[in-house]
Amino acid sequence: MRKWMIAGAIVAGLVVLLVAAAQFAEEPLREYAERTSNEALPDYRVSIGALDLHPLTLSVGLREIAVRQQANPEPTLATIEHVRASARLWPLFAGRVGADVHLDKPRLTATGKQVDAFFEQRDVPEAKEQAAAWQDKVRELPKFRVNLFVHDGEVTYDGPPLAEPVHVRGLQVVAEGLANHPPEDESYPATMRIDLDMLDDAHVSIRGKANPLAKPIPAVEADAEVQGVAIPSALQALGKSNLPVEAGVVGAAAHVLYGPSEQSVVVEHVTVREPRMTYVAPGPSEAAARVPQEAAQSAGAWQDRIRGLFPITVRQVAIQNASAVYQATAAAAPVRMERLDITASNIHNRPAPEEPYPSAFRIAGVLPEGGEVAVDGRADFLAAPMPRVEAKMNVHRLRLGSLQPVAQQANVYASEGILDLSGRVRYADKRTDVVIEDLLLEHGKVDYVHAAATKEKEQAQAKEGARQAQRAQREPTVQVRVDHGRILDSEVGFVNKAAAPDYRVFMTDVNVEMDNLSTKPREGTGAIRMTGKFMGSGPTVVSGNFRPERPTPDFDLRVKIIKTKVASLNNLLRAHGALDTKDGVFAFFSELSVRDNRIDGYVKPLLRDVDVYDPQQDQHKGMAKRLYEAVVGGVLGVLQNAPRNEVATKGDIAGQVDNPQANTWQVVGKLVQNAFFKAILPGFEREAVG
């Protein structure tokens, strides 16, 4: 018993001596650790507040550690409240050091200047040599295997490209198996788990394996997941809060392989939930100001830079339940689309050359006023200079009134109508081809409104349209073809609010059948047939056949209008001829043919039983006005054919097309203007608009 007491006393004494020796050694060891750290990091200043030795537990602790960059000492680059390193006995019996290292509440803070200084220091040749050799130096140390734990860390970065500081909170790191002599058959001997929170409610988790001593760079294979990134917060941090996204949450998952011999990223999914987007089209001055920036971006060939990276694959991108608002101007009423879903899959930065459209995509949404839109297709999103797209499109029960805020920017007012269409669109090499396979418009009511306030705008649009048409004729960039289309029970009109009084010329009960019509006819013969009632009373038939342009327009056009009540034209006649009518009917007949830049045909307007002056209708008008209308009526009376009480003239048309560069629809528009409307209003002002 006495022997055990003596042995215990000796052990206790040794423990006391060991503890006392450790206490005396703490300060010298702290100074040594601090000095060694500063020698190893000449561009930084390391301070250690205290060192605690715990010989009984084979552990050491460092407290109040601070690291400052010599070039930019403020803010402090890193502070660590407590570092604990505890040795493990079992690895010692195997001839290597084993330890668990815990970092409690580390705080890392960096500015743009500090990051720039770090990379400048690395570019120094001596630094490059040291960096290239550090793995070998670590391997030359005695064998060790370390597990690293980071608890409740924080990281703050304030610098470009961020507009405001970004804070990482709750950083938790577990890295196990960090060894300087790992087994040769293990490519990734260490395991790691990283979790952190940032940007309000965003969470990032990383699970994977690593080889920290791989040369020339550490190797990592890991799965990363991001959840709950609020788009407004992210945009604000990036200084892009002016972008038109007001809400939405982003999540993503990816597999990352980054090492000396192989580098790749496979993004399993990027999901954007319930974003709200509002886009206001820029005015002319804003658009002009953006041109230099857009040109610079185009010149930067961003697609080439992305293709030059290591292989990147995005398996799926999904935008779910989005809402989008478009405004043609800041003052214009919005056009809304709800329940907007967009998906894209199989996106590669290095697609196979034989795949012109490697990615699939789908867009679907509804307009609150009614109507569904769906686009399904394939694309090459990284094609230069612009993405290539080939898709099918479907529009179901779209109410034209929902597009009124956009249409009115072109002075078009579509107040009623339901549209269905299906077709295809292809965009590649700066050329757009749209094929509308089937179109149906029912119960439409569409007016073009001319007003004095928009006269200059209309003239500018007309000039720009003419320039675009000439360019399209030489080198067409947009081509639209309607395979089959119908317009049923609709109404179209022209409203002139610049006249006094204002008037509306219109056609009701419009029914149109069209086949193989194109902005630039190339194959087969197109046909159109329209029936309706001119001014709501005159049965009308318009038909045409349009043959391929080889290379000039080639078509026939026939127009027949009968039994139109002339009184329905009173506002138009008052505006352009300052007269009224009470009775009478109007008719118009025309057949025109255009071929080889030559126009042949005739126009024949006809008036019957026209009564210009009516004493009862005009009893409140001034004497001069009534006298004028009576004279006009007398002139018509002289011209009337006595047996039929009608005025008829027939004008033959023959000659060359004014503009040999005009396409088919430009020529049709000019014929309607010159041969139709000007024939309806003989002797009156020749320009209804202008």
TACOR-V634356 format. One record per helix or strand of 3 or more residues. SS is the DSSP state (H for helix, E for strand). FROM is the first residue (numbers start at 1). TO is the last residue. If there is no record, write none. Layout:
ss:SS from:FROM to:TO
ss:SS from:FROM to:TO
//
This chain:
ss:H from:2 to:40
ss:E from:44 to:54
ss:H from:55 to:57
ss:E from:59 to:69
ss:E from:78 to:87
ss:H from:89 to:93
ss:E from:97 to:111
ss:H from:112 to:122
ss:H from:125 to:140
ss:E from:144 to:158
ss:E from:166 to:179
ss:E from:190 to:198
ss:E from:202 to:211
ss:E from:219 to:230
ss:H from:231 to:237
ss:E from:245 to:258
ss:E from:263 to:280
ss:H from:284 to:299
ss:H from:302 to:307
ss:E from:311 to:327
ss:E from:335 to:348
ss:E from:359 to:366
ss:E from:372 to:380
ss:E from:388 to:399
ss:H from:400 to:410
ss:E from:412 to:428
ss:E from:431 to:450
ss:H from:452 to:474
ss:E from:478 to:496
ss:E from:503 to:518
ss:E from:526 to:534
ss:E from:538 to:547
ss:E from:554 to:565
ss:H from:566 to:577
ss:E from:583 to:595
ss:E from:598 to:611
ss:H from:623 to:639
ss:E from:646 to:648
ss:E from:651 to:656
ss:H from:664 to:680
//
